[in-house]
Amino acid sequence: MRKILMILAVLFFVSSLPAIAGSEGPMHFPKGANAEANKHNEEGIAAWNKGDIKGALMHFQAASKIDSSIGESHFNEAVCLDKLGQHGDAAMHFKAAKGNAHGNKKILDSPILNAHLH
């Protein structure tokens, strides 16, 4: 009986991950970030808010190309890639986001990031 309950609990947890992860969206850059990269990031957030995930991804990729040391940039690329079903690429960017988080708890404690990396 315990084994069945444990299996049911695990199945419930795993099935609830997409609902938890799906609620996360892109993040703003920290103060002092490169102005041009920040401009692309803000344009990406605006596109995301309009439901234009591919357009948002293009802006986040441009921001990341300008300054790849910003964890939020990789995180934003990753949430777009996840939304587009490109989970392998998303995991790669979530890993880069974690490595460049600079202590940002929103990145480090992100359910969608941790679901992709575990």
Contacts in CASP RR format, 6 or more apart in sequence:
PFRMAT RR
TARGET T0000
AUTHOR 0000-0000-0000
METHOD contacts of the structure
MODEL  1
MRKILMILAVLFFVSSLPAIAGSEGPMHFPKGANAEANKHNEEGIAAWNK
GDIKGALMHFQAASKIDSSIGESHFNEAVCLDKLGQHGDAAMHFKAAKGN
AHGNKKILDSPILNAHLH
17 111 0 8 1.000
17 115 0 8 1.000
20 111 0 8 1.000
20 112 0 8 1.000
20 115 0 8 1.000
21 82 0 8 1.000
21 111 0 8 1.000
21 112 0 8 1.000
21 115 0 8 1.000
22 82 0 8 1.000
22 83 0 8 1.000
22 112 0 8 1.000
24 79 0 8 1.000
24 110 0 8 1.000
24 111 0 8 1.000
24 112 0 8 1.000
25 48 0 8 1.000
25 76 0 8 1.000
25 79 0 8 1.000
26 41 0 8 1.000
26 44 0 8 1.000
26 45 0 8 1.000
26 48 0 8 1.000
26 56 0 8 1.000
26 60 0 8 1.000
26 72 0 8 1.000
26 75 0 8 1.000
26 76 0 8 1.000
26 79 0 8 1.000
26 80 0 8 1.000
27 72 0 8 1.000
27 75 0 8 1.000
27 76 0 8 1.000
27 104 0 8 1.000
27 106 0 8 1.000
27 107 0 8 1.000
28 41 0 8 1.000
28 42 0 8 1.000
28 45 0 8 1.000
28 72 0 8 1.000
29 37 0 8 1.000
29 38 0 8 1.000
29 41 0 8 1.000
29 63 0 8 1.000
29 70 0 8 1.000
29 72 0 8 1.000
29 73 0 8 1.000
30 70 0 8 1.000
30 72 0 8 1.000
30 102 0 8 1.000
30 104 0 8 1.000
32 38 0 8 1.000
33 41 0 8 1.000
33 67 0 8 1.000
33 70 0 8 1.000
34 66 0 8 1.000
34 67 0 8 1.000
34 70 0 8 1.000
36 66 0 8 1.000
37 62 0 8 1.000
37 63 0 8 1.000
37 64 0 8 1.000
37 66 0 8 1.000
37 67 0 8 1.000
37 70 0 8 1.000
37 73 0 8 1.000
38 63 0 8 1.000
40 59 0 8 1.000
40 60 0 8 1.000
40 62 0 8 1.000
40 63 0 8 1.000
40 66 0 8 1.000
41 59 0 8 1.000
41 60 0 8 1.000
41 63 0 8 1.000
41 72 0 8 1.000
41 73 0 8 1.000
41 76 0 8 1.000
43 59 0 8 1.000
44 55 0 8 1.000
44 56 0 8 1.000
44 58 0 8 1.000
44 59 0 8 1.000
44 60 0 8 1.000
44 63 0 8 1.000
44 76 0 8 1.000
45 56 0 8 1.000
45 76 0 8 1.000
47 53 0 8 1.000
47 55 0 8 1.000
47 56 0 8 1.000
47 59 0 8 1.000
48 56 0 8 1.000
48 80 0 8 1.000
53 80 0 8 1.000
53 83 0 8 1.000
53 84 0 8 1.000
54 80 0 8 1.000
54 84 0 8 1.000
56 76 0 8 1.000
56 80 0 8 1.000
57 77 0 8 1.000
57 80 0 8 1.000
57 81 0 8 1.000
57 84 0 8 1.000
60 73 0 8 1.000
60 76 0 8 1.000
60 77 0 8 1.000
60 80 0 8 1.000
61 77 0 8 1.000
63 70 0 8 1.000
63 73 0 8 1.000
63 76 0 8 1.000
64 70 0 8 1.000
64 73 0 8 1.000
64 74 0 8 1.000
64 77 0 8 1.000
67 73 0 8 1.000
68 74 0 8 1.000
68 96 0 8 1.000
68 100 0 8 1.000
69 100 0 8 1.000
70 100 0 8 1.000
71 96 0 8 1.000
71 97 0 8 1.000
71 99 0 8 1.000
71 100 0 8 1.000
71 101 0 8 1.000
71 102 0 8 1.000
71 104 0 8 1.000
71 107 0 8 1.000
72 97 0 8 1.000
72 104 0 8 1.000
72 107 0 8 1.000
73 97 0 8 1.000
74 93 0 8 1.000
74 94 0 8 1.000
74 96 0 8 1.000
74 97 0 8 1.000
74 100 0 8 1.000
75 93 0 8 1.000
75 94 0 8 1.000
75 97 0 8 1.000
75 107 0 8 1.000
75 110 0 8 1.000
75 113 0 8 1.000
77 93 0 8 1.000
78 90 0 8 1.000
78 91 0 8 1.000
78 92 0 8 1.000
78 93 0 8 1.000
78 94 0 8 1.000
78 97 0 8 1.000
78 112 0 8 1.000
78 113 0 8 1.000
78 116 0 8 1.000
79 90 0 8 1.000
79 112 0 8 1.000
81 87 0 8 1.000
81 88 0 8 1.000
81 89 0 8 1.000
81 90 0 8 1.000
81 93 0 8 1.000
82 90 0 8 1.000
82 112 0 8 1.000
82 116 0 8 1.000
87 116 0 8 1.000
88 116 0 8 1.000
90 116 0 8 1.000
91 116 0 8 1.000
91 117 0 8 1.000
94 110 0 8 1.000
94 112 0 8 1.000
94 113 0 8 1.000
94 116 0 8 1.000
94 117 0 8 1.000
95 117 0 8 1.000
97 107 0 8 1.000
97 113 0 8 1.000
98 107 0 8 1.000
98 108 0 8 1.000
98 113 0 8 1.000
98 117 0 8 1.000
101 107 0 8 1.000
101 108 0 8 1.000
107 113 0 8 1.000
END
